[in-house]
């Protein structure tokens, strides 16, 4: 990976925080190695979550059992058996499980996985259902069965040792997209509560503060009060909404986002600690080191050394 490129949320970190059981083993699979994964939903049930982070991967999931509420951007869908969802990397998403059972499949795909298949990456970029307003498609029983068969083949190929398994996965992905496009019946969305709009807009504003392009970028972290002022709402009210929905306060979200970006820069750039602290808006390197150590119980340098050598 180009050290100058600042990646978004990696597959391993997303999986580690959003699934009830480990999808990846970090001891076996280093954080930066994952570009593709596919799992069944029954053995890998998802936690209720809201994801404010950039995620530089596409997500497709197909439900054959169970229900839940999926919010993509400001569009909300009641998911049930036979539905398939397409989530673009740039969308803020949340998920709430509404049943005990869960089955089907999901796959996470980093754009770099298509390094030898640019045509397929273009297909993903232009695919009509990777849009928040059309993110979920209702499938008939027959269509759901065929889509499930595609997922099963992809899962078998991903677990195989075939030298040409990537080509086989590409073919099945194309068949899956074609099958869903033929179905083409979008699941009607339901109204998003007004309170969720405040949460979504806060997370969007928070995310916009971390568009780091290089060492000349300096992140300007707003306080909880400043975010509330931008949204024309009282800080206490916004904090209550966010805490009730996500389980975290505004301050916790801001600090977690800052910590996450620090980890990304430490792992995926060769910038020195002083440069990273400056980019993240710290007046002194010592202040950044203190912040990081308080959160992670380890210095930034040791964190970098440990993960890179893993």
Secondary structure in CASP SS format (residue, H / E / C, confidence):
PFRMAT SS
TARGET T0000
AUTHOR 0000-0000-0000
METHOD secondary structure of the structure
MODEL  1
X C 1.00
X C 1.00
X C 1.00
X C 1.00
X C 1.00
X C 1.00
X C 1.00
X C 1.00
X C 1.00
X C 1.00
X H 1.00
X H 1.00
X H 1.00
X H 1.00
X H 1.00
X H 1.00
X H 1.00
X H 1.00
X E 1.00
X C 1.00
X C 1.00
X C 1.00
X C 1.00
X C 1.00
X C 1.00
X C 1.00
X C 1.00
X C 1.00
X C 1.00
X C 1.00
X H 1.00
X H 1.00
X H 1.00
X C 1.00
X C 1.00
X E 1.00
X E 1.00
X E 1.00
X E 1.00
X E 1.00
X C 1.00
X C 1.00
X C 1.00
X C 1.00
X C 1.00
X E 1.00
X C 1.00
X C 1.00
X E 1.00
X E 1.00
X E 1.00
X C 1.00
X C 1.00
X C 1.00
X C 1.00
X C 1.00
X C 1.00
X E 1.00
X E 1.00
X E 1.00
X E 1.00
X E 1.00
X E 1.00
X E 1.00
X E 1.00
X C 1.00
X C 1.00
X E 1.00
X E 1.00
X E 1.00
X E 1.00
X E 1.00
X C 1.00
X C 1.00
X E 1.00
X E 1.00
X E 1.00
X E 1.00
X E 1.00
X C 1.00
X C 1.00
X C 1.00
X E 1.00
X E 1.00
X E 1.00
X E 1.00
X E 1.00
X C 1.00
X C 1.00
X C 1.00
X C 1.00
X C 1.00
X E 1.00
X E 1.00
X E 1.00
X E 1.00
X E 1.00
X C 1.00
X C 1.00
X C 1.00
X C 1.00
X C 1.00
X E 1.00
X E 1.00
X E 1.00
X E 1.00
X E 1.00
X E 1.00
X E 1.00
X C 1.00
X H 1.00
X H 1.00
X H 1.00
X H 1.00
X C 1.00
X C 1.00
X C 1.00
X H 1.00
X H 1.00
X H 1.00
X H 1.00
X H 1.00
X H 1.00
X H 1.00
X H 1.00
X H 1.00
X C 1.00
X C 1.00
X C 1.00
X C 1.00
X C 1.00
X H 1.00
X H 1.00
X H 1.00
X C 1.00
X E 1.00
X E 1.00
X E 1.00
X C 1.00
X C 1.00
X H 1.00
X H 1.00
X H 1.00
X H 1.00
X H 1.00
X H 1.00
X H 1.00
X H 1.00
X H 1.00
X H 1.00
X H 1.00
X H 1.00
X H 1.00
X H 1.00
X H 1.00
X H 1.00
X H 1.00
X H 1.00
X C 1.00
X C 1.00
X C 1.00
X C 1.00
X C 1.00
X C 1.00
X H 1.00
X H 1.00
X H 1.00
X H 1.00
X H 1.00
X H 1.00
X H 1.00
X H 1.00
X H 1.00
X H 1.00
X H 1.00
X H 1.00
X H 1.00
X H 1.00
X H 1.00
X H 1.00
X H 1.00
X H 1.00
X H 1.00
X C 1.00
X E 1.00
X E 1.00
X C 1.00
X C 1.00
X C 1.00
X E 1.00
X C 1.00
X C 1.00
X C 1.00
X H 1.00
X H 1.00
X H 1.00
X H 1.00
X H 1.00
X H 1.00
X H 1.00
X H 1.00
X H 1.00
X H 1.00
X H 1.00
X H 1.00
X H 1.00
X H 1.00
X H 1.00
X C 1.00
X C 1.00
X C 1.00
X C 1.00
X C 1.00
X C 1.00
X C 1.00
X C 1.00
X C 1.00
X C 1.00
X C 1.00
X C 1.00
X C 1.00
X C 1.00
X C 1.00
X H 1.00
X H 1.00
X H 1.00
X H 1.00
X H 1.00
X H 1.00
X H 1.00
X C 1.00
X C 1.00
X C 1.00
X C 1.00
X H 1.00
X H 1.00
X H 1.00
X H 1.00
X H 1.00
X H 1.00
X H 1.00
X H 1.00
X H 1.00
X H 1.00
X H 1.00
X H 1.00
X C 1.00
X C 1.00
X C 1.00
X H 1.00
X H 1.00
X H 1.00
X H 1.00
X H 1.00
X H 1.00
X H 1.00
X H 1.00
X H 1.00
X H 1.00
X H 1.00
X H 1.00
X H 1.00
X H 1.00
X H 1.00
X H 1.00
X H 1.00
X H 1.00
X H 1.00
X C 1.00
X C 1.00
X C 1.00
X C 1.00
X H 1.00
X H 1.00
X H 1.00
X H 1.00
X H 1.00
X H 1.00
X H 1.00
X C 1.00
X C 1.00
X C 1.00
X C 1.00
X C 1.00
X H 1.00
X H 1.00
X H 1.00
X H 1.00
X H 1.00
X H 1.00
X H 1.00
X H 1.00
X H 1.00
X H 1.00
X H 1.00
X H 1.00
X C 1.00
X C 1.00
X C 1.00
X H 1.00
X H 1.00
X H 1.00
X H 1.00
X H 1.00
X H 1.00
X H 1.00
X H 1.00
X H 1.00
X H 1.00
X C 1.00
END
